Amino acid sequence: MSEQMDNQRKKPDGSAYEAHLAAIATRNVASKKAAKARRDDYEREKVKDRREAERRQDAALRGRH
């Protein structure tokens, strides 16, 4: 009986491993894209805050003279 089972099993072709690697690669791409979006948002917010601080400083300096 076990000889028949052994004969019926097909040899591994590596497709499961390749599918696993493809899933990891897809997840990595999505993760990098999300990280870039978060970084871009952070940088945009920093620029906005810096410009707002500069505007307040300029207004304060104009008010002194």
Contacts in CASP RR format, 6 or more apart in sequence:
PFRMAT RR
TARGET T0000
AUTHOR 0000-0000-0000
METHOD contacts of the structure
MODEL  1
MSEQMDNQRKKPDGSAYEAHLAAIATRNVASKKAAKARRDDYEREKVKDR
REAERRQDAALRGRH
END
